[in-house]
Amino acid sequence: MFDSLNISASALTAQRLRMDVTSSNIANAQTTRGTFVDGKWEPYRRKMVVMEPREKFNQILQGELQKQSTLQGVRVTGIVEDQTPFKTVYDPSNPDADADGNVKMPNVDLSKEMVDLLAASRSYEANVTAFNTGKSMMLKALELGQ
């Protein structure tokens, strides 16, 4: 009975984390000293949320064939760093510039981040709607029993 609410709740949690990580990427789009690696500062690396279904398709199919509900929603399996190369900008006045005056900048593309943030926000809104619809249906079913 509560499968639909649990599925929506897991998606809400995952999308909220996705929005938080995307916001962090936007906030650090100009951070040239993100991590200290091998005695040198590296720029901030873009981070991405990895999600997967809690149950694989064949497990869901077998559960449906046996009339057992196995639906459980999604889960976050990790936050990974984007390995695309850093951007290089010529700015000899920057304290992080190398001998040629080039500065390594984070591999964050603001337009890509805004699209990701918008997609996560829309997904969050859709899951809120699904959650509220499921809750409303349950309340109506309880009213019928009175």
C-alpha positions as CSV (number, residue, x, y, z in Angstrom):
1,M,0.0,0.0,0.0
2,F,2.8,2.4,0.8
3,D,5.0,1.4,-2.2
4,S,4.1,4.6,-4.2
5,L,5.0,6.8,-1.2
6,N,8.3,5.0,-0.6
7,I,9.3,5.2,-4.3
8,S,8.5,9.0,-4.4
9,A,10.3,9.5,-1.1
10,S,13.5,7.8,-2.4
11,A,13.4,9.9,-5.5
12,L,12.8,13.1,-3.5
13,T,15.9,12.3,-1.4
14,A,18.0,11.5,-4.5
15,Q,17.0,14.6,-6.4
16,R,17.6,16.9,-3.4
17,L,21.1,15.6,-3.2
18,R,21.5,16.2,-6.9
19,M,20.4,19.8,-6.5
20,D,22.8,20.2,-3.6
21,V,25.8,18.9,-5.5
22,T,24.9,21.0,-8.6
23,S,24.7,24.1,-6.4
24,S,28.1,23.3,-5.0
25,N,29.5,23.0,-8.5
26,I,28.0,26.4,-9.4
27,A,29.4,28.0,-6.2
28,N,32.9,26.6,-7.0
29,A,33.0,27.5,-10.7
30,Q,35.8,29.9,-10.1
31,T,37.7,28.1,-7.3
32,T,41.3,27.6,-8.5
33,R,42.4,26.0,-5.2
34,G,40.0,23.2,-4.7
35,T,42.2,20.3,-3.5
36,F,45.8,19.9,-2.5
37,V,47.4,17.1,-4.5
38,D,51.1,16.2,-4.5
39,G,52.2,19.5,-2.9
40,K,50.2,21.6,-5.5
41,W,46.8,23.1,-5.5
42,E,44.3,21.8,-8.2
43,P,41.1,23.6,-9.2
44,Y,37.8,22.4,-8.0
45,R,36.5,19.3,-10.0
46,R,32.9,19.1,-11.0
47,K,31.0,16.5,-9.1
48,M,28.1,14.3,-10.3
49,V,25.5,12.2,-8.5
50,V,25.2,8.6,-9.6
51,M,21.8,7.0,-9.1
52,E,20.4,3.5,-9.8
53,P,17.2,1.6,-9.2
54,R,17.1,-0.3,-5.9
55,E,15.8,-3.3,-7.7
56,K,16.9,-4.6,-11.1
57,F,14.4,-5.1,-13.8
58,N,14.4,-8.9,-13.7
59,Q,13.8,-8.9,-9.9
60,I,10.8,-6.6,-10.4
61,L,9.5,-8.9,-13.2
62,Q,9.9,-12.0,-11.1
63,G,8.1,-10.3,-8.2
64,E,5.2,-9.2,-10.4
65,L,4.9,-12.7,-11.9
66,Q,4.8,-14.2,-8.4
67,K,2.4,-11.4,-7.2
68,Q,4.9,-10.0,-4.7
69,S,5.6,-6.3,-4.6
70,T,9.3,-5.5,-4.9
71,L,9.2,-1.9,-5.9
72,Q,11.6,0.2,-3.9
73,G,12.6,3.3,-5.8
74,V,16.0,4.7,-6.5
75,R,19.2,5.1,-4.4
76,V,22.3,7.2,-4.7
77,T,25.3,4.9,-5.3
78,G,27.9,7.7,-5.1
79,I,29.2,11.1,-6.0
80,V,31.9,11.0,-8.6
81,E,34.3,13.6,-9.9
82,D,34.2,14.6,-13.5
83,Q,37.5,13.7,-15.1
84,T,37.3,16.1,-18.1
85,P,40.4,18.4,-18.3
86,F,40.5,21.7,-16.6
87,K,40.0,24.9,-18.6
88,T,43.1,27.0,-19.1
89,V,42.8,30.8,-19.0
90,Y,45.6,33.3,-19.7
91,D,45.8,35.6,-16.6
92,P,49.4,36.5,-15.6
93,S,48.2,38.7,-12.8
94,N,46.5,35.7,-11.0
95,P,48.6,34.3,-8.1
96,D,47.9,30.8,-9.3
97,A,49.3,31.4,-12.8
98,D,52.1,29.2,-14.1
99,A,55.3,30.6,-15.7
100,D,53.5,31.2,-19.0
101,G,50.7,33.2,-17.3
102,N,48.1,30.4,-17.7
103,V,45.7,29.5,-14.9
104,K,43.9,26.2,-14.6
105,M,40.2,26.8,-13.9
106,P,37.6,24.3,-12.8
107,N,35.9,22.0,-15.3
108,V,32.5,23.4,-14.4
109,D,30.3,24.6,-17.3
110,L,27.7,26.9,-15.9
111,S,25.1,26.3,-18.6
112,K,25.4,22.5,-18.1
113,E,25.0,23.0,-14.4
114,M,21.9,25.2,-14.8
115,V,20.3,22.6,-17.1
116,D,21.1,19.8,-14.5
117,L,19.7,22.0,-11.7
118,L,16.5,22.6,-13.7
119,A,16.1,18.9,-14.5
120,A,16.6,17.9,-10.9
121,S,14.1,20.6,-9.8
122,R,11.5,19.4,-12.3
123,S,12.0,15.8,-11.2
124,Y,11.6,16.8,-7.6
125,E,8.4,18.7,-8.3
126,A,7.0,15.7,-10.3
127,N,7.8,13.4,-7.3
128,V,6.1,15.8,-4.9
129,T,3.0,15.7,-7.1
130,A,3.1,11.9,-7.3
131,F,3.6,11.6,-3.5
132,N,0.6,14.0,-2.8
133,T,-1.6,12.1,-5.3
134,G,-0.8,8.8,-3.6
135,K,-1.5,10.3,-0.2
136,S,-4.8,11.7,-1.4
137,M,-5.8,8.4,-2.8
138,M,-5.1,6.6,0.5
139,L,-7.1,9.2,2.4
140,K,-10.1,8.8,0.0
141,A,-9.9,5.0,0.5
142,L,-10.0,5.5,4.2
143,E,-13.0,7.7,3.9
144,L,-14.8,5.0,2.0
145,G,-14.4,2.7,5.0
146,Q,-16.2,5.0,7.4
